[in-house]
Amino acid sequence: MEYVAHLQKDKRLSKAIGEDLHELKLHPNIPVRMMASIMSQQLSTKVAAVIFKRFLALYKGKEPKPQQVLDTPAETLRSIGLSNAKVSYVHNVASFCIEHKITDKKLLAMSNEEIIGLLVQIKGIGKWSVEMLLMFTLGREDVFAVDDLGIQQAMCKLYKLDPENKKEMKEKMLKLSEKWSPYRTYACLHLWRWKDNAPNPK
């Protein structure tokens, strides 16, 4: 993979790049991916998968169109295990996608910054959620999630950054990440994996 040689120029980051290489894929139906992202907030992957399966079951196992979701009563969505807040956020995504004619084709033609600017207008969708969408749904190669706790922990450990001063830490993280461009998403993927597998310093 061509990204590896580029990222390995950063000697510290090269420690985090193991044998496993990552490939980014495009996952269709972005409106539904955003709804899934809301449903999974503050839940384990396992529980989130169960709730998403129940959600699809409301539509005979198929991924619904935004209008179908908007037409689904709040109590029906609550019955699959969603909180009131999540129900309203899911409805927000559906109505925003209808109003702004959000389609995969439309988003694929936009830059990362344009997509973030557009989608953070949805109540319930923050910058971090859009960055995850860019990485894991749109398969964009150059996204850096500076606000992600896992990335922060990995970089503090790898680059000996001080996590106490958040503002300074983020500035240093952004500076370090500049040289990883145009493959910052891959750097994030390796940092997450490294953090989960890294031995604790004695």
mmCIF file of the C-alpha atoms, coordinates in Angstrom:
data_MODEL
# 
_entry.id   MODEL 
# 
loop_
_atom_site.group_PDB 
_atom_site.id 
_atom_site.type_symbol 
_atom_site.label_atom_id 
_atom_site.label_alt_id 
_atom_site.label_comp_id 
_atom_site.label_asym_id 
_atom_site.label_entity_id 
_atom_site.label_seq_id 
_atom_site.pdbx_PDB_ins_code 
_atom_site.Cartn_x 
_atom_site.Cartn_y 
_atom_site.Cartn_z 
_atom_site.occupancy 
_atom_site.B_iso_or_equiv 
_atom_site.pdbx_formal_charge 
_atom_site.auth_seq_id 
_atom_site.auth_comp_id 
_atom_site.auth_asym_id 
_atom_site.auth_atom_id 
_atom_site.pdbx_PDB_model_num 
ATOM 1   C CA . MET A 1 1   ? 0.000   0.000  0.000  1.00 0.00 ? 1   MET A CA 1 
ATOM 2   C CA . GLU A 1 2   ? 1.460   3.336  -1.070 1.00 0.00 ? 2   GLU A CA 1 
ATOM 3   C CA . TYR A 1 3   ? 0.463   5.139  2.129  1.00 0.00 ? 3   TYR A CA 1 
ATOM 4   C CA . VAL A 1 4   ? 2.843   3.062  4.269  1.00 0.00 ? 4   VAL A CA 1 
ATOM 5   C CA . ALA A 1 5   ? 6.092   4.454  2.867  1.00 0.00 ? 5   ALA A CA 1 
ATOM 6   C CA . HIS A 1 6   ? 4.793   7.996  3.288  1.00 0.00 ? 6   HIS A CA 1 
ATOM 7   C CA . LEU A 1 7   ? 3.732   7.520  6.917  1.00 0.00 ? 7   LEU A CA 1 
ATOM 8   C CA . GLN A 1 8   ? 6.897   5.622  7.836  1.00 0.00 ? 8   GLN A CA 1 
ATOM 9   C CA . LYS A 1 9   ? 8.913   8.786  7.221  1.00 0.00 ? 9   LYS A CA 1 
ATOM 10  C CA . ASP A 1 10  ? 7.632   9.764  10.669 1.00 0.00 ? 10  ASP A CA 1 
ATOM 11  C CA . LYS A 1 11  ? 9.862   7.563  12.816 1.00 0.00 ? 11  LYS A CA 1 
ATOM 12  C CA . ARG A 1 12  ? 7.555   7.598  15.828 1.00 0.00 ? 12  ARG A CA 1 
ATOM 13  C CA . LEU A 1 13  ? 4.454   6.872  13.809 1.00 0.00 ? 13  LEU A CA 1 
ATOM 14  C CA . SER A 1 14  ? 6.249   4.015  12.061 1.00 0.00 ? 14  SER A CA 1 
ATOM 15  C CA . LYS A 1 15  ? 6.214   2.195  15.440 1.00 0.00 ? 15  LYS A CA 1 
ATOM 16  C CA . ALA A 1 16  ? 2.427   2.202  15.262 1.00 0.00 ? 16  ALA A CA 1 
ATOM 17  C CA . ILE A 1 17  ? 2.282   0.758  11.758 1.00 0.00 ? 17  ILE A CA 1 
ATOM 18  C CA . GLY A 1 18  ? 2.193   -2.979 12.223 1.00 0.00 ? 18  GLY A CA 1 
ATOM 19  C CA . GLU A 1 19  ? 1.732   -5.800 9.760  1.00 0.00 ? 19  GLU A CA 1 
ATOM 20  C CA . ASP A 1 20  ? -1.976  -5.165 9.250  1.00 0.00 ? 20  ASP A CA 1 
ATOM 21  C CA . LEU A 1 21  ? -2.647  -2.747 6.445  1.00 0.00 ? 21  LEU A CA 1 
ATOM 22  C CA . HIS A 1 22  ? -5.914  -0.907 6.078  1.00 0.00 ? 22  HIS A CA 1 
ATOM 23  C CA . GLU A 1 23  ? -8.080  -0.424 3.062  1.00 0.00 ? 23  GLU A CA 1 
ATOM 24  C CA . LEU A 1 24  ? -10.804 2.192  2.946  1.00 0.00 ? 24  LEU A CA 1 
ATOM 25  C CA . LYS A 1 25  ? -14.101 1.359  1.314  1.00 0.00 ? 25  LYS A CA 1 
ATOM 26  C CA . LEU A 1 26  ? -17.099 3.358  0.232  1.00 0.00 ? 26  LEU A CA 1 
ATOM 27  C CA . HIS A 1 27  ? -20.308 2.294  1.988  1.00 0.00 ? 27  HIS A CA 1 
ATOM 28  C CA . PRO A 1 28  ? -23.454 3.418  0.167  1.00 0.00 ? 28  PRO A CA 1 
ATOM 29  C CA . ASN A 1 29  ? -26.540 5.111  1.629  1.00 0.00 ? 29  ASN A CA 1 
ATOM 30  C CA . ILE A 1 30  ? -24.977 7.914  3.641  1.00 0.00 ? 30  ILE A CA 1 
ATOM 31  C CA . PRO A 1 31  ? -28.257 9.121  5.274  1.00 0.00 ? 31  PRO A CA 1 
ATOM 32  C CA . VAL A 1 32  ? -28.724 5.689  6.874  1.00 0.00 ? 32  VAL A CA 1 
ATOM 33  C CA . ARG A 1 33  ? -25.047 5.576  7.925  1.00 0.00 ? 33  ARG A CA 1 
ATOM 34  C CA . MET A 1 34  ? -25.574 8.893  9.764  1.00 0.00 ? 34  MET A CA 1 
ATOM 35  C CA . MET A 1 35  ? -28.624 7.463  11.534 1.00 0.00 ? 35  MET A CA 1 
ATOM 36  C CA . ALA A 1 36  ? -26.614 4.382  12.515 1.00 0.00 ? 36  ALA A CA 1 
ATOM 37  C CA . SER A 1 37  ? -23.896 6.644  13.903 1.00 0.00 ? 37  SER A CA 1 
ATOM 38  C CA . ILE A 1 38  ? -26.443 8.409  16.147 1.00 0.00 ? 38  ILE A CA 1 
ATOM 39  C CA . MET A 1 39  ? -27.925 5.099  17.288 1.00 0.00 ? 39  MET A CA 1 
ATOM 40  C CA . SER A 1 40  ? -24.496 3.772  18.278 1.00 0.00 ? 40  SER A CA 1 
ATOM 41  C CA . GLN A 1 41  ? -23.468 6.778  20.407 1.00 0.00 ? 41  GLN A CA 1 
ATOM 42  C CA . GLN A 1 42  ? -22.491 5.777  23.969 1.00 0.00 ? 42  GLN A CA 1 
ATOM 43  C CA . LEU A 1 43  ? -23.204 2.114  23.240 1.00 0.00 ? 43  LEU A CA 1 
ATOM 44  C CA . SER A 1 44  ? -20.956 -0.899 22.852 1.00 0.00 ? 44  SER A CA 1 
ATOM 45  C CA . THR A 1 45  ? -20.499 -2.151 19.282 1.00 0.00 ? 45  THR A CA 1 
ATOM 46  C CA . LYS A 1 46  ? -22.502 -5.260 20.148 1.00 0.00 ? 46  LYS A CA 1 
ATOM 47  C CA . VAL A 1 47  ? -25.539 -3.385 21.511 1.00 0.00 ? 47  VAL A CA 1 
ATOM 48  C CA . ALA A 1 48  ? -25.392 -0.868 18.636 1.00 0.00 ? 48  ALA A CA 1 
ATOM 49  C CA . ALA A 1 49  ? -25.494 -3.742 16.115 1.00 0.00 ? 49  ALA A CA 1 
ATOM 50  C CA . VAL A 1 50  ? -28.581 -5.217 17.812 1.00 0.00 ? 50  VAL A CA 1 
ATOM 51  C CA . ILE A 1 51  ? -30.414 -1.873 17.745 1.00 0.00 ? 51  ILE A CA 1 
ATOM 52  C CA . PHE A 1 52  ? -29.509 -1.259 14.103 1.00 0.00 ? 52  PHE A CA 1 
ATOM 53  C CA . LYS A 1 53  ? -30.802 -4.724 13.214 1.00 0.00 ? 53  LYS A CA 1 
ATOM 54  C CA . ARG A 1 54  ? -34.112 -3.914 14.957 1.00 0.00 ? 54  ARG A CA 1 
ATOM 55  C CA . PHE A 1 55  ? -34.201 -0.610 13.077 1.00 0.00 ? 55  PHE A CA 1 
ATOM 56  C CA . LEU A 1 56  ? -33.871 -2.377 9.712  1.00 0.00 ? 56  LEU A CA 1 
ATOM 57  C CA . ALA A 1 57  ? -36.514 -4.898 10.779 1.00 0.00 ? 57  ALA A CA 1 
ATOM 58  C CA . LEU A 1 58  ? -39.018 -1.997 10.908 1.00 0.00 ? 58  LEU A CA 1 
ATOM 59  C CA . TYR A 1 59  ? -38.505 -1.725 7.137  1.00 0.00 ? 59  TYR A CA 1 
ATOM 60  C CA . LYS A 1 60  ? -38.580 -5.457 6.311  1.00 0.00 ? 60  LYS A CA 1 
ATOM 61  C CA . GLY A 1 61  ? -34.809 -5.727 6.659  1.00 0.00 ? 61  GLY A CA 1 
ATOM 62  C CA . LYS A 1 62  ? -34.050 -3.138 3.983  1.00 0.00 ? 62  LYS A CA 1 
ATOM 63  C CA . GLU A 1 63  ? -32.307 0.206  4.468  1.00 0.00 ? 63  GLU A CA 1 
ATOM 64  C CA . PRO A 1 64  ? -35.058 2.849  4.498  1.00 0.00 ? 64  PRO A CA 1 
ATOM 65  C CA . LYS A 1 65  ? -35.251 6.095  2.562  1.00 0.00 ? 65  LYS A CA 1 
ATOM 66  C CA . PRO A 1 66  ? -35.203 9.280  4.704  1.00 0.00 ? 66  PRO A CA 1 
ATOM 67  C CA . GLN A 1 67  ? -38.923 9.851  4.025  1.00 0.00 ? 67  GLN A CA 1 
ATOM 68  C CA . GLN A 1 68  ? -39.793 6.400  5.406  1.00 0.00 ? 68  GLN A CA 1 
ATOM 69  C CA . VAL A 1 69  ? -37.874 7.186  8.593  1.00 0.00 ? 69  VAL A CA 1 
ATOM 70  C CA . LEU A 1 70  ? -39.566 10.555 8.928  1.00 0.00 ? 70  LEU A CA 1 
ATOM 71  C CA . ASP A 1 71  ? -42.934 8.821  8.571  1.00 0.00 ? 71  ASP A CA 1 
ATOM 72  C CA . THR A 1 72  ? -42.055 6.352  11.365 1.00 0.00 ? 72  THR A CA 1 
ATOM 73  C CA . PRO A 1 73  ? -43.712 7.465  14.635 1.00 0.00 ? 73  PRO A CA 1 
ATOM 74  C CA . ALA A 1 74  ? -41.409 8.371  17.533 1.00 0.00 ? 74  ALA A CA 1 
ATOM 75  C CA . GLU A 1 75  ? -42.877 5.626  19.746 1.00 0.00 ? 75  GLU A CA 1 
ATOM 76  C CA . THR A 1 76  ? -42.048 2.995  17.106 1.00 0.00 ? 76  THR A CA 1 
ATOM 77  C CA . LEU A 1 77  ? -38.421 4.152  17.084 1.00 0.00 ? 77  LEU A CA 1 
ATOM 78  C CA . ARG A 1 78  ? -38.380 4.219  20.888 1.00 0.00 ? 78  ARG A CA 1 
ATOM 79  C CA . SER A 1 79  ? -39.623 0.623  20.912 1.00 0.00 ? 79  SER A CA 1 
ATOM 80  C CA . ILE A 1 80  ? -36.353 -0.607 19.339 1.00 0.00 ? 80  ILE A CA 1 
ATOM 81  C CA . GLY A 1 81  ? -34.339 0.825  22.250 1.00 0.00 ? 81  GLY A CA 1 
ATOM 82  C CA . LEU A 1 82  ? -33.659 4.434  21.245 1.00 0.00 ? 82  LEU A CA 1 
ATOM 83  C CA . SER A 1 83  ? -33.835 7.270  23.773 1.00 0.00 ? 83  SER A CA 1 
ATOM 84  C CA . ASN A 1 84  ? -36.092 10.277 23.138 1.00 0.00 ? 84  ASN A CA 1 
ATOM 85  C CA . ALA A 1 85  ? -33.054 12.353 22.196 1.00 0.00 ? 85  ALA A CA 1 
ATOM 86  C CA . LYS A 1 86  ? -31.813 9.777  19.687 1.00 0.00 ? 86  LYS A CA 1 
ATOM 87  C CA . VAL A 1 87  ? -35.280 9.453  18.150 1.00 0.00 ? 87  VAL A CA 1 
ATOM 88  C CA . SER A 1 88  ? -35.400 13.208 17.535 1.00 0.00 ? 88  SER A CA 1 
ATOM 89  C CA . TYR A 1 89  ? -31.828 13.196 16.151 1.00 0.00 ? 89  TYR A CA 1 
ATOM 90  C CA . VAL A 1 90  ? -32.664 10.350 13.747 1.00 0.00 ? 90  VAL A CA 1 
ATOM 91  C CA . HIS A 1 91  ? -35.732 12.300 12.587 1.00 0.00 ? 91  HIS A CA 1 
ATOM 92  C CA . ASN A 1 92  ? -33.510 15.408 12.252 1.00 0.00 ? 92  ASN A CA 1 
ATOM 93  C CA . VAL A 1 93  ? -31.155 13.510 9.927  1.00 0.00 ? 93  VAL A CA 1 
ATOM 94  C CA . ALA A 1 94  ? -34.081 12.288 7.825  1.00 0.00 ? 94  ALA A CA 1 
ATOM 95  C CA . SER A 1 95  ? -35.667 15.725 7.423  1.00 0.00 ? 95  SER A CA 1 
ATOM 96  C CA . PHE A 1 96  ? -32.294 17.425 6.749  1.00 0.00 ? 96  PHE A CA 1 
ATOM 97  C CA . CYS A 1 97  ? -31.470 14.856 4.051  1.00 0.00 ? 97  CYS A CA 1 
ATOM 98  C CA . ILE A 1 98  ? -34.832 15.451 2.379  1.00 0.00 ? 98  ILE A CA 1 
ATOM 99  C CA . GLU A 1 99  ? -34.631 19.244 2.646  1.00 0.00 ? 99  GLU A CA 1 
ATOM 100 C CA . HIS A 1 100 ? -31.032 19.428 1.359  1.00 0.00 ? 100 HIS A CA 1 
ATOM 101 C CA . LYS A 1 101 ? -31.454 16.574 -1.133 1.00 0.00 ? 101 LYS A CA 1 
ATOM 102 C CA . ILE A 1 102 ? -28.543 14.681 0.458  1.00 0.00 ? 102 ILE A CA 1 
ATOM 103 C CA . THR A 1 103 ? -27.524 11.768 -1.714 1.00 0.00 ? 103 THR A CA 1 
ATOM 104 C CA . ASP A 1 104 ? -24.336 9.731  -1.957 1.00 0.00 ? 104 ASP A CA 1 
ATOM 105 C CA . LYS A 1 105 ? -23.681 11.300 -5.352 1.00 0.00 ? 105 LYS A CA 1 
ATOM 106 C CA . LYS A 1 106 ? -24.001 14.835 -3.979 1.00 0.00 ? 106 LYS A CA 1 
ATOM 107 C CA . LEU A 1 107 ? -21.634 14.199 -1.055 1.00 0.00 ? 107 LEU A CA 1 
ATOM 108 C CA . LEU A 1 108 ? -19.077 12.337 -3.170 1.00 0.00 ? 108 LEU A CA 1 
ATOM 109 C CA . ALA A 1 109 ? -18.650 15.473 -5.270 1.00 0.00 ? 109 ALA A CA 1 
ATOM 110 C CA . MET A 1 110 ? -17.921 17.639 -2.203 1.00 0.00 ? 110 MET A CA 1 
ATOM 111 C CA . SER A 1 111 ? -14.671 18.262 -0.310 1.00 0.00 ? 111 SER A CA 1 
ATOM 112 C CA . ASN A 1 112 ? -14.188 17.085 3.288  1.00 0.00 ? 112 ASN A CA 1 
ATOM 113 C CA . GLU A 1 113 ? -14.532 20.671 4.590  1.00 0.00 ? 113 GLU A CA 1 
ATOM 114 C CA . GLU A 1 114 ? -17.743 21.245 2.600  1.00 0.00 ? 114 GLU A CA 1 
ATOM 115 C CA . ILE A 1 115 ? -19.257 18.022 3.952  1.00 0.00 ? 115 ILE A CA 1 
ATOM 116 C CA . ILE A 1 116 ? -18.344 18.908 7.547  1.00 0.00 ? 116 ILE A CA 1 
ATOM 117 C CA . GLY A 1 117 ? -19.780 22.418 7.105  1.00 0.00 ? 117 GLY A CA 1 
ATOM 118 C CA . LEU A 1 118 ? -23.036 21.011 5.714  1.00 0.00 ? 118 LEU A CA 1 
ATOM 119 C CA . LEU A 1 119 ? -23.678 18.094 8.043  1.00 0.00 ? 119 LEU A CA 1 
ATOM 120 C CA . VAL A 1 120 ? -22.799 19.706 11.393 1.00 0.00 ? 120 VAL A CA 1 
ATOM 121 C CA . GLN A 1 121 ? -25.931 21.812 10.879 1.00 0.00 ? 121 GLN A CA 1 
ATOM 122 C CA . ILE A 1 122 ? -27.927 18.706 11.838 1.00 0.00 ? 122 ILE A CA 1 
ATOM 123 C CA . LYS A 1 123 ? -28.777 18.658 15.549 1.00 0.00 ? 123 LYS A CA 1 
ATOM 124 C CA . GLY A 1 124 ? -27.239 15.477 16.937 1.00 0.00 ? 124 GLY A CA 1 
ATOM 125 C CA . ILE A 1 125 ? -24.407 15.330 14.405 1.00 0.00 ? 125 ILE A CA 1 
ATOM 126 C CA . GLY A 1 126 ? -21.128 16.857 15.576 1.00 0.00 ? 126 GLY A CA 1 
ATOM 127 C CA . LYS A 1 127 ? -17.819 17.380 13.803 1.00 0.00 ? 127 LYS A CA 1 
ATOM 128 C CA . TRP A 1 128 ? -16.428 14.103 15.154 1.00 0.00 ? 128 TRP A CA 1 
ATOM 129 C CA . SER A 1 129 ? -19.416 12.147 13.772 1.00 0.00 ? 129 SER A CA 1 
ATOM 130 C CA . VAL A 1 130 ? -18.892 13.701 10.328 1.00 0.00 ? 130 VAL A CA 1 
ATOM 131 C CA . GLU A 1 131 ? -15.172 12.879 10.443 1.00 0.00 ? 131 GLU A CA 1 
ATOM 132 C CA . MET A 1 132 ? -16.022 9.235  11.197 1.00 0.00 ? 132 MET A CA 1 
ATOM 133 C CA . LEU A 1 133 ? -18.478 9.301  8.290  1.00 0.00 ? 133 LEU A CA 1 
ATOM 134 C CA . LEU A 1 134 ? -15.791 10.707 5.988  1.00 0.00 ? 134 LEU A CA 1 
ATOM 135 C CA . MET A 1 135 ? -13.385 7.962  7.038  1.00 0.00 ? 135 MET A CA 1 
ATOM 136 C CA . PHE A 1 136 ? -15.579 4.897  7.299  1.00 0.00 ? 136 PHE A CA 1 
ATOM 137 C CA . THR A 1 137 ? -18.473 5.623  4.930  1.00 0.00 ? 137 THR A CA 1 
ATOM 138 C CA . LEU A 1 138 ? -16.959 7.811  2.231  1.00 0.00 ? 138 LEU A CA 1 
ATOM 139 C CA . GLY A 1 139 ? -13.518 6.239  2.449  1.00 0.00 ? 139 GLY A CA 1 
ATOM 140 C CA . ARG A 1 140 ? -11.695 9.591  2.419  1.00 0.00 ? 140 ARG A CA 1 
ATOM 141 C CA . GLU A 1 141 ? -7.945  9.136  2.887  1.00 0.00 ? 141 GLU A CA 1 
ATOM 142 C CA . ASP A 1 142 ? -6.989  12.466 4.438  1.00 0.00 ? 142 ASP A CA 1 
ATOM 143 C CA . VAL A 1 143 ? -9.127  13.015 7.542  1.00 0.00 ? 143 VAL A CA 1 
ATOM 144 C CA . PHE A 1 144 ? -7.607  13.741 10.957 1.00 0.00 ? 144 PHE A CA 1 
ATOM 145 C CA . ALA A 1 145 ? -9.883  13.399 13.993 1.00 0.00 ? 145 ALA A CA 1 
ATOM 146 C CA . VAL A 1 146 ? -8.133  15.718 16.446 1.00 0.00 ? 146 VAL A CA 1 
ATOM 147 C CA . ASP A 1 147 ? -11.046 15.540 18.932 1.00 0.00 ? 147 ASP A CA 1 
ATOM 148 C CA . ASP A 1 148 ? -11.091 11.740 19.101 1.00 0.00 ? 148 ASP A CA 1 
ATOM 149 C CA . LEU A 1 149 ? -10.121 10.528 22.571 1.00 0.00 ? 149 LEU A CA 1 
ATOM 150 C CA . GLY A 1 150 ? -8.381  7.401  21.259 1.00 0.00 ? 150 GLY A CA 1 
ATOM 151 C CA . ILE A 1 151 ? -6.233  9.427  18.843 1.00 0.00 ? 151 ILE A CA 1 
ATOM 152 C CA . GLN A 1 152 ? -5.389  11.880 21.618 1.00 0.00 ? 152 GLN A CA 1 
ATOM 153 C CA . GLN A 1 153 ? -4.341  9.073  23.981 1.00 0.00 ? 153 GLN A CA 1 
ATOM 154 C CA . ALA A 1 154 ? -2.271  7.328  21.302 1.00 0.00 ? 154 ALA A CA 1 
ATOM 155 C CA . MET A 1 155 ? -0.457  10.512 20.288 1.00 0.00 ? 155 MET A CA 1 
ATOM 156 C CA . CYS A 1 156 ? 0.191   11.586 23.896 1.00 0.00 ? 156 CYS A CA 1 
ATOM 157 C CA . LYS A 1 157 ? 1.818   8.199  24.480 1.00 0.00 ? 157 LYS A CA 1 
ATOM 158 C CA . LEU A 1 158 ? 3.735   8.051  21.189 1.00 0.00 ? 158 LEU A CA 1 
ATOM 159 C CA . TYR A 1 159 ? 4.888   11.687 21.066 1.00 0.00 ? 159 TYR A CA 1 
ATOM 160 C CA . LYS A 1 160 ? 5.043   12.347 24.830 1.00 0.00 ? 160 LYS A CA 1 
ATOM 161 C CA . LEU A 1 161 ? 2.461   15.153 24.631 1.00 0.00 ? 161 LEU A CA 1 
ATOM 162 C CA . ASP A 1 162 ? 0.975   16.634 27.784 1.00 0.00 ? 162 ASP A CA 1 
ATOM 163 C CA . PRO A 1 163 ? -2.770  15.853 27.923 1.00 0.00 ? 163 PRO A CA 1 
ATOM 164 C CA . GLU A 1 164 ? -3.399  18.404 30.686 1.00 0.00 ? 164 GLU A CA 1 
ATOM 165 C CA . ASN A 1 165 ? -3.364  21.433 28.395 1.00 0.00 ? 165 ASN A CA 1 
ATOM 166 C CA . LYS A 1 166 ? -5.977  20.417 25.811 1.00 0.00 ? 166 LYS A CA 1 
ATOM 167 C CA . LYS A 1 167 ? -5.547  23.456 23.568 1.00 0.00 ? 167 LYS A CA 1 
ATOM 168 C CA . GLU A 1 168 ? -1.778  23.084 23.305 1.00 0.00 ? 168 GLU A CA 1 
ATOM 169 C CA . MET A 1 169 ? -2.057  19.314 22.886 1.00 0.00 ? 169 MET A CA 1 
ATOM 170 C CA . LYS A 1 170 ? -4.448  19.685 19.938 1.00 0.00 ? 170 LYS A CA 1 
ATOM 171 C CA . GLU A 1 171 ? -2.237  22.322 18.304 1.00 0.00 ? 171 GLU A CA 1 
ATOM 172 C CA . LYS A 1 172 ? 0.742   19.952 18.533 1.00 0.00 ? 172 LYS A CA 1 
ATOM 173 C CA . MET A 1 173 ? -1.344  17.049 17.216 1.00 0.00 ? 173 MET A CA 1 
ATOM 174 C CA . LEU A 1 174 ? -2.460  19.078 14.186 1.00 0.00 ? 174 LEU A CA 1 
ATOM 175 C CA . LYS A 1 175 ? 1.123   20.167 13.532 1.00 0.00 ? 175 LYS A CA 1 
ATOM 176 C CA . LEU A 1 176 ? 2.374   16.570 13.707 1.00 0.00 ? 176 LEU A CA 1 
ATOM 177 C CA . SER A 1 177 ? -0.438  15.353 11.460 1.00 0.00 ? 177 SER A CA 1 
ATOM 178 C CA . GLU A 1 178 ? 0.384   17.840 8.683  1.00 0.00 ? 178 GLU A CA 1 
ATOM 179 C CA . LYS A 1 179 ? 3.269   15.709 7.460  1.00 0.00 ? 179 LYS A CA 1 
ATOM 180 C CA . TRP A 1 180 ? 1.015   12.633 7.236  1.00 0.00 ? 180 TRP A CA 1 
ATOM 181 C CA . SER A 1 181 ? -1.164  14.320 4.630  1.00 0.00 ? 181 SER A CA 1 
ATOM 182 C CA . PRO A 1 182 ? -2.615  13.110 2.194  1.00 0.00 ? 182 PRO A CA 1 
ATOM 183 C CA . TYR A 1 183 ? -2.971  9.871  4.216  1.00 0.00 ? 183 TYR A CA 1 
ATOM 184 C CA . ARG A 1 184 ? -4.089  11.080 7.630  1.00 0.00 ? 184 ARG A CA 1 
ATOM 185 C CA . THR A 1 185 ? -7.043  8.678  7.813  1.00 0.00 ? 185 THR A CA 1 
ATOM 186 C CA . TYR A 1 186 ? -4.654  5.720  7.617  1.00 0.00 ? 186 TYR A CA 1 
ATOM 187 C CA . ALA A 1 187 ? -2.512  7.291  10.340 1.00 0.00 ? 187 ALA A CA 1 
ATOM 188 C CA . CYS A 1 188 ? -5.636  7.464  12.557 1.00 0.00 ? 188 CYS A CA 1 
ATOM 189 C CA . LEU A 1 189 ? -6.521  3.829  11.825 1.00 0.00 ? 189 LEU A CA 1 
ATOM 190 C CA . HIS A 1 190 ? -3.038  2.692  12.840 1.00 0.00 ? 190 HIS A CA 1 
ATOM 191 C CA . LEU A 1 191 ? -3.009  4.907  15.943 1.00 0.00 ? 191 LEU A CA 1 
ATOM 192 C CA . TRP A 1 192 ? -6.315  3.438  17.130 1.00 0.00 ? 192 TRP A CA 1 
ATOM 193 C CA . ARG A 1 193 ? -5.089  -0.100 16.637 1.00 0.00 ? 193 ARG A CA 1 
ATOM 194 C CA . TRP A 1 194 ? -1.711  0.637  18.201 1.00 0.00 ? 194 TRP A CA 1 
ATOM 195 C CA . LYS A 1 195 ? -3.339  2.223  21.272 1.00 0.00 ? 195 LYS A CA 1 
ATOM 196 C CA . ASP A 1 196 ? -5.461  -0.895 21.821 1.00 0.00 ? 196 ASP A CA 1 
ATOM 197 C CA . ASN A 1 197 ? -2.498  -3.235 21.407 1.00 0.00 ? 197 ASN A CA 1 
ATOM 198 C CA . ALA A 1 198 ? 0.397   -1.156 22.730 1.00 0.00 ? 198 ALA A CA 1 
ATOM 199 C CA . PRO A 1 199 ? 2.118   -2.504 25.845 1.00 0.00 ? 199 PRO A CA 1 
ATOM 200 C CA . ASN A 1 200 ? 1.819   -0.142 28.797 1.00 0.00 ? 200 ASN A CA 1 
ATOM 201 C CA . PRO A 1 201 ? 5.098   1.621  29.514 1.00 0.00 ? 201 PRO A CA 1 
ATOM 202 C CA . LYS A 1 202 ? 6.691   0.269  32.688 1.00 0.00 ? 202 LYS A CA 1 
# 
